[in-house]
Amino acid sequence: MKQLDLTADFKDLIDREFAGLISDSARSSIKGGQGAADLALANLDITGYAKNRSVVAPVSRRGASMLSPYIRHNLITLSEAWNAVAKAPYADREKFRDELLWQEYARHLYARIGTRLFQNLRFEQNWNNEIAGWPAGMACTDSVLAELFESGWLVNQTRMWLASHWTVRNQAGWLLGQEKMYQHLIDGSRAANLLGWQWTVGAGTGKPYGFARWQVEKQAAGLCNSCSLKNNCPIQEFPAETVLPDAQFEPLLLADPDPAKTAGPAQPITNRSPEFVMLTIDSLGDNDAALVAHSELPAVFVFNAAALAKLQLSAKRIYFYLETLQDLAARRELQVYLGDPYEFAAENSVAITYAPVPSFKKFKNLAEIHPYPWLKQPHGKSVRSFSAWRGKIQ
């Protein structure tokens, strides 16, 4: 277990301590930290969101909020984002809140299904899992990939373009494609990324999303004119429609026998007095329930060295986490380590906020567990589709 110095130059720190654990050395223009999150929320204006959320270019016309990196790590909770747009124009407010509900649906689904979300949910998609599906040459996908690799963030429209081009057009397997995207996204969330790819490639709906020149010309004005392939466009027409066979039935899609277990504790569970508050990637904000409950205790965050070695995340994500932790350290005592978070929790008395992800089960001997900040409480009914799930939420 190696303690990290948050006062050090982050580039030197990453080069020295994260060597072999990351896939590049890039730094995103999206700044981490509660202060940055609060500023983004304070400046939020979704006027025109319903019309412009899918605009790709010019960047000045984009309507996307860019709150997702902060929402992903609960620097901004879904409830805070929901309430922030209460006075926005009706169509924009409803569309924005619909997207927040989609994020909550992804969290509910992942909390219930767990690692089986890496498998085809309802329809088989068995294309080649060994080949890459983003060949160079088209201005549309090349520019989107450049933005992904440089900033670590994409509008939802271009995420769909990449997922569709990888699978539907180029017949590459969706698991490898989503992993490539997940490595770089500052808002990288297994719940949202897996669900997004499932939906785009048709493994969750049976209807793959076809990517063609028409979408580029509609959402990225003028981009096709700059492309060397504009007169011989590989995606001039929509791909042929595909009928996907049924996947093996997953009974948890229809019912959850224990929704309370899926949701985590509704009230704090105290086994003994904690000595630390442990933060996780899923809860890094000042309003973390365990942080709020124990303002007198030192906080601790442990980068999972074994997981990083396997995932090879972009340095963009590490910078974002370090900036967030440095920001928190300016307000309260914080210790940051590189090692094994589960070992630290087992050997020390920690209070922690529940995270609705499979890896949370690895925590043992916890002193205290606090509730997760759901926007909508998970129910035990069908989650086989967004509409089925939404019809049952309170």
VMD Tcl script that draws the C-alpha trace (Angstrom):
set ca {
  {0.00 0.00 0.00}
  {1.68 3.17 -1.23}
  {0.50 6.59 0.01}
  {0.27 9.24 -2.71}
  {1.20 12.89 -2.30}
  {-1.56 15.11 -3.68}
  {0.71 18.16 -3.51}
  {3.07 16.65 -6.09}
  {2.97 17.52 -9.79}
  {0.31 15.18 -11.15}
  {2.19 14.35 -14.33}
  {5.25 13.31 -12.34}
  {3.04 11.42 -9.88}
  {1.27 9.51 -12.64}
  {4.49 8.77 -14.54}
  {6.13 7.50 -11.36}
  {3.36 5.66 -9.51}
  {0.98 4.55 -12.27}
  {3.55 3.22 -14.74}
  {2.18 0.03 -16.28}
  {-1.33 0.73 -14.92}
  {-2.61 3.17 -17.57}
  {-2.95 3.19 -21.36}
  {-1.72 6.70 -22.24}
  {-0.48 9.97 -20.75}
  {-3.25 12.33 -21.88}
  {-5.00 14.89 -19.68}
  {-8.61 15.88 -20.27}
  {-9.85 19.45 -20.57}
  {-12.68 18.42 -18.22}
  {-11.54 19.32 -14.72}
  {-12.30 17.13 -11.74}
  {-13.39 18.26 -8.29}
  {-16.46 19.31 -6.34}
  {-15.72 22.94 -7.13}
  {-15.75 22.25 -10.87}
  {-18.95 20.21 -10.50}
  {-20.68 22.94 -8.51}
  {-19.69 25.55 -11.11}
  {-20.97 23.39 -13.96}
  {-24.30 22.90 -12.20}
  {-24.60 26.59 -11.34}
  {-24.02 27.51 -14.99}
  {-26.38 24.86 -16.35}
  {-28.78 26.21 -18.96}
  {-30.69 23.56 -20.89}
  {-32.65 25.96 -23.07}
  {-32.74 24.27 -26.47}
  {-31.67 20.90 -25.04}
  {-34.51 18.93 -26.63}
  {-33.56 20.20 -30.09}
  {-29.78 20.35 -29.81}
  {-28.64 17.58 -27.44}
  {-27.59 15.41 -30.40}
  {-25.74 18.15 -32.30}
  {-22.12 17.16 -32.91}
  {-20.75 20.09 -34.90}
  {-20.20 22.92 -34.78}
  {-19.30 22.59 -31.11}
  {-20.83 26.00 -30.39}
  {-24.28 24.59 -31.22}
  {-24.07 21.56 -28.98}
  {-26.87 21.29 -26.46}
  {-25.44 18.50 -24.30}
  {-24.93 19.52 -20.66}
  {-21.52 17.84 -20.14}
  {-22.48 17.09 -16.54}
  {-22.01 13.34 -17.00}
  {-18.46 13.09 -15.55}
  {-19.70 14.69 -12.33}
  {-22.94 12.70 -12.28}
  {-21.05 9.45 -12.87}
  {-19.03 9.96 -9.66}
  {-21.89 11.55 -7.68}
  {-20.16 14.89 -7.43}
  {-23.58 15.88 -8.74}
  {-26.32 13.44 -7.84}
  {-29.10 12.67 -10.28}
  {-31.53 14.29 -7.82}
  {-29.49 17.51 -7.80}
  {-29.43 17.59 -11.61}
  {-33.17 16.82 -11.69}
  {-34.01 19.68 -9.33}
  {-31.67 22.14 -11.05}
  {-33.84 22.25 -14.19}
  {-37.20 22.72 -12.47}
  {-37.74 26.11 -14.14}
  {-36.40 25.22 -17.59}
  {-38.69 25.26 -20.67}
  {-41.05 22.29 -20.56}
  {-39.78 20.33 -23.59}
  {-36.15 20.81 -22.59}
  {-36.82 19.92 -18.96}
  {-38.70 16.75 -19.83}
  {-36.08 15.57 -22.31}
  {-33.24 16.31 -19.88}
  {-35.01 14.48 -17.07}
  {-35.73 11.59 -19.40}
  {-31.98 11.25 -19.95}
  {-31.41 11.32 -16.19}
  {-33.93 8.50 -15.87}
  {-32.04 6.54 -18.52}
  {-28.91 6.84 -16.37}
  {-30.88 5.68 -13.34}
  {-32.30 2.77 -15.33}
  {-28.76 1.74 -16.24}
  {-27.79 1.80 -12.56}
  {-30.86 -0.22 -11.54}
  {-30.21 -2.77 -14.28}
  {-26.52 -3.18 -13.37}
  {-27.32 -3.42 -9.66}
  {-29.78 -6.25 -10.38}
  {-28.07 -8.09 -13.25}
  {-24.46 -7.50 -12.23}
  {-21.69 -8.91 -14.39}
  {-24.26 -10.69 -16.56}
  {-24.73 -7.29 -18.19}
  {-21.54 -8.18 -20.09}
  {-23.64 -10.84 -21.86}
  {-26.35 -10.29 -24.46}
  {-29.49 -9.36 -22.58}
  {-32.30 -10.43 -24.89}
  {-30.90 -10.97 -28.40}
  {-27.70 -12.60 -29.60}
  {-24.99 -10.51 -31.23}
  {-22.13 -12.89 -32.00}
  {-19.83 -10.94 -34.27}
  {-16.06 -11.27 -34.10}
  {-14.72 -10.32 -30.67}
  {-11.10 -10.27 -31.86}
  {-11.15 -7.57 -34.54}
  {-11.24 -3.79 -34.22}
  {-14.16 -1.98 -35.81}
  {-12.95 1.60 -36.31}
  {-10.88 1.66 -39.50}
  {-9.31 5.03 -40.24}
  {-10.24 7.23 -43.19}
  {-13.71 8.69 -42.58}
  {-13.76 12.25 -41.26}
  {-16.76 11.50 -39.05}
  {-15.37 8.59 -37.06}
  {-11.79 9.91 -37.15}
  {-12.88 13.21 -35.59}
  {-15.01 11.47 -32.98}
  {-12.16 9.16 -32.00}
  {-9.79 12.12 -31.78}
  {-12.19 13.79 -29.35}
  {-12.55 10.59 -27.32}
  {-8.79 10.11 -27.05}
  {-8.06 13.79 -26.34}
  {-10.87 14.88 -24.04}
  {-12.40 11.63 -22.82}
  {-15.94 12.80 -23.45}
  {-18.45 12.45 -26.30}
  {-22.02 13.52 -26.94}
  {-24.38 10.56 -26.88}
  {-24.95 10.77 -30.64}
  {-21.31 10.05 -31.44}
  {-21.14 7.23 -28.89}
  {-23.92 5.60 -30.89}
  {-22.04 6.24 -34.13}
  {-18.94 4.51 -32.83}
  {-20.83 1.57 -31.36}
  {-22.85 1.04 -34.53}
  {-19.87 1.45 -36.86}
  {-17.84 -1.03 -34.82}
  {-20.53 -3.70 -34.79}
  {-23.34 -3.29 -37.28}
  {-21.16 -1.98 -40.10}
  {-17.83 -3.73 -39.46}
  {-19.06 -6.90 -37.72}
  {-16.73 -6.58 -34.71}
  {-17.87 -7.84 -31.31}
  {-19.45 -5.30 -28.98}
  {-17.61 -6.33 -25.82}
  {-14.20 -5.35 -27.20}
  {-15.59 -2.11 -28.61}
  {-17.23 -1.01 -25.38}
  {-14.01 -1.78 -23.51}
  {-12.04 0.50 -25.83}
  {-14.54 3.29 -25.22}
  {-14.69 2.65 -21.46}
  {-10.92 3.06 -21.13}
  {-11.09 6.68 -22.26}
  {-14.43 8.06 -21.05}
  {-14.12 10.40 -18.07}
  {-17.72 9.46 -17.26}
  {-16.88 5.79 -17.80}
  {-19.57 3.76 -16.06}
  {-20.04 0.06 -16.54}
  {-23.78 0.49 -16.08}
  {-24.22 3.22 -18.70}
  {-21.57 2.01 -21.15}
  {-22.72 -1.61 -21.22}
  {-26.37 -0.63 -21.56}
  {-25.58 1.90 -24.29}
  {-23.71 -0.65 -26.36}
  {-26.36 -3.32 -25.74}
  {-29.03 -0.95 -27.05}
  {-27.02 0.29 -30.04}
  {-25.99 -3.13 -31.30}
  {-29.45 -4.60 -30.73}
  {-28.52 -7.07 -28.01}
  {-31.12 -5.51 -25.74}
  {-33.84 -4.64 -28.26}
  {-33.35 -6.85 -31.31}
  {-33.07 -3.75 -33.53}
  {-29.49 -2.57 -34.15}
  {-28.99 1.17 -34.65}
  {-27.77 1.77 -38.18}
  {-25.13 4.45 -38.71}
  {-25.08 6.22 -42.09}
  {-24.05 9.45 -43.76}
  {-27.51 10.89 -43.18}
  {-26.88 11.23 -39.42}
  {-23.51 12.91 -39.99}
  {-24.95 15.48 -42.40}
  {-27.81 16.19 -39.98}
  {-25.83 16.50 -36.75}
  {-22.36 17.59 -37.93}
  {-22.89 20.24 -40.58}
  {-20.08 20.49 -43.12}
  {-18.06 17.56 -41.80}
  {-18.70 15.35 -44.81}
  {-17.38 18.05 -47.14}
  {-13.98 17.83 -45.44}
  {-13.76 14.05 -45.85}
  {-11.43 12.51 -48.43}
  {-14.09 9.84 -48.97}
  {-16.98 12.23 -49.57}
  {-17.43 10.97 -53.14}
  {-17.00 7.33 -52.15}
  {-18.56 7.21 -48.72}
  {-18.46 3.77 -47.04}
  {-21.60 4.62 -45.06}
  {-23.57 6.34 -47.83}
  {-26.54 4.04 -47.22}
  {-27.89 2.51 -44.05}
  {-26.62 -1.01 -43.32}
  {-28.90 -3.89 -44.15}
  {-31.42 -4.68 -41.45}
  {-30.43 -7.57 -39.20}
  {-32.76 -9.98 -37.43}
  {-31.13 -11.09 -34.19}
  {-31.98 -14.44 -32.59}
  {-33.16 -14.64 -29.00}
  {-30.49 -14.88 -26.32}
  {-30.71 -17.24 -23.36}
  {-33.52 -16.11 -21.09}
  {-32.46 -14.07 -18.05}
  {-35.21 -14.34 -15.38}
  {-33.88 -11.34 -13.40}
  {-35.00 -9.11 -16.26}
  {-38.62 -9.82 -15.34}
  {-38.46 -9.81 -11.54}
  {-36.08 -9.17 -8.66}
  {-36.70 -11.51 -5.71}
  {-34.97 -9.11 -3.31}
  {-35.12 -5.46 -4.46}
  {-34.11 -4.25 -1.01}
  {-30.82 -6.12 -1.30}
  {-30.29 -4.69 -4.80}
  {-30.88 -1.15 -3.54}
  {-28.64 -1.47 -0.51}
  {-29.48 -0.16 2.96}
  {-32.25 2.39 3.34}
  {-30.73 3.54 6.64}
  {-27.13 3.45 7.89}
  {-25.95 0.08 9.16}
  {-23.52 0.39 12.06}
  {-21.48 -2.61 13.18}
  {-18.95 -0.63 15.23}
  {-17.50 2.86 15.46}
  {-15.62 3.82 12.28}
  {-12.16 5.41 12.27}
  {-12.10 6.40 8.58}
  {-14.55 7.36 5.87}
  {-13.73 5.39 2.73}
  {-14.59 6.90 -0.65}
  {-15.17 4.91 -3.84}
  {-15.24 5.83 -7.51}
  {-19.03 5.70 -7.28}
  {-19.20 8.38 -4.57}
  {-16.58 11.13 -4.58}
  {-18.70 14.17 -3.79}
  {-18.84 16.31 -0.67}
  {-22.38 15.04 -0.12}
  {-21.23 11.43 0.17}
  {-23.45 10.07 2.94}
  {-20.59 8.63 4.99}
  {-18.58 11.87 4.65}
  {-21.52 13.94 5.84}
  {-22.21 11.61 8.77}
  {-18.60 11.72 9.99}
  {-17.15 15.16 9.40}
  {-14.72 14.53 12.26}
  {-13.06 11.50 10.66}
  {-10.24 11.41 8.10}
  {-11.30 10.32 4.63}
  {-9.38 7.75 2.62}
  {-9.36 6.71 -1.04}
  {-7.44 3.73 -2.40}
  {-6.70 3.39 -6.12}
  {-7.19 -0.29 -6.92}
  {-3.81 -1.27 -8.39}
  {-4.91 -4.74 -9.50}
  {-8.00 -3.40 -11.29}
  {-6.00 -0.63 -12.99}
  {-3.43 -3.13 -14.23}
  {-6.23 -5.12 -15.84}
  {-8.31 -2.26 -17.21}
  {-5.47 -0.02 -18.46}
  {-7.61 3.09 -18.17}
  {-6.54 6.31 -19.81}
  {-4.49 8.72 -17.73}
  {-7.30 11.21 -18.41}
  {-9.40 9.37 -15.87}
  {-6.58 9.25 -13.31}
  {-6.05 13.02 -13.66}
  {-9.78 13.55 -13.10}
  {-9.73 11.44 -9.93}
  {-6.60 13.13 -8.59}
  {-8.05 16.59 -9.23}
  {-11.24 15.56 -7.43}
  {-9.31 14.20 -4.45}
  {-7.02 17.22 -4.30}
  {-10.07 19.48 -4.26}
  {-11.56 17.52 -1.35}
  {-8.24 17.55 0.53}
  {-8.42 21.34 0.66}
  {-11.47 21.04 2.95}
  {-10.84 18.00 5.11}
  {-8.20 15.45 6.03}
  {-7.73 12.93 3.23}
  {-5.31 10.04 2.72}
  {-4.85 8.60 -0.78}
  {-3.19 5.27 -1.51}
  {-2.37 2.97 -4.39}
  {-3.02 -0.62 -3.39}
  {-5.99 -2.79 -2.41}
  {-9.12 -0.96 -1.17}
  {-10.72 -4.19 0.03}
  {-7.69 -5.00 2.15}
  {-7.72 -1.53 3.70}
  {-11.43 -1.84 4.54}
  {-10.92 -5.30 6.07}
  {-8.04 -4.16 8.26}
  {-9.47 -0.81 9.37}
  {-12.80 0.40 10.71}
  {-14.32 2.30 7.79}
  {-17.65 3.94 7.10}
  {-18.58 3.75 3.43}
  {-21.47 4.66 1.14}
  {-23.05 1.70 -0.59}
  {-22.32 1.39 -4.32}
  {-24.75 -0.56 -6.57}
  {-21.98 -2.40 -8.43}
  {-20.86 -6.06 -8.25}
  {-17.43 -5.22 -6.82}
  {-18.96 -3.72 -3.66}
  {-19.50 -7.28 -2.44}
  {-15.72 -7.60 -2.11}
  {-15.74 -5.26 0.89}
  {-15.66 -7.22 4.14}
  {-15.73 -6.31 7.82}
  {-17.20 -2.86 7.19}
  {-17.81 -0.76 10.28}
  {-20.65 1.23 8.76}
  {-22.59 1.28 5.47}
  {-24.59 4.31 4.33}
  {-27.41 4.46 1.74}
  {-26.77 5.15 -1.95}
  {-28.36 8.37 -3.33}
  {-30.90 6.86 -5.71}
  {-33.02 9.16 -7.83}
  {-35.71 6.48 -7.87}
  {-35.77 3.53 -5.49}
  {-35.20 0.18 -7.29}
  {-38.32 -1.94 -7.66}
  {-38.74 -5.68 -8.14}
  {-40.72 -5.56 -11.40}
  {-39.60 -5.87 -15.02}
  {-36.45 -4.12 -16.25}
  {-36.37 -5.80 -19.66}
  {-36.77 -2.39 -21.30}
  {-36.57 1.26 -20.26}
  {-40.29 1.72 -20.77}
  {-41.15 -1.37 -18.71}
  {-38.89 -0.17 -15.89}
  {-40.14 3.41 -16.05}
  {-43.77 2.33 -15.84}
  {-43.10 0.90 -12.39}
  {-40.98 3.62 -10.76}
  {-42.53 5.90 -8.16}
}
mol new
graphics top color blue
foreach p $ca { graphics top sphere $p radius 0.5 }
foreach p [lrange $ca 0 end-1] q [lrange $ca 1 end] { graphics top cylinder $p $q radius 0.2 }
display resetview
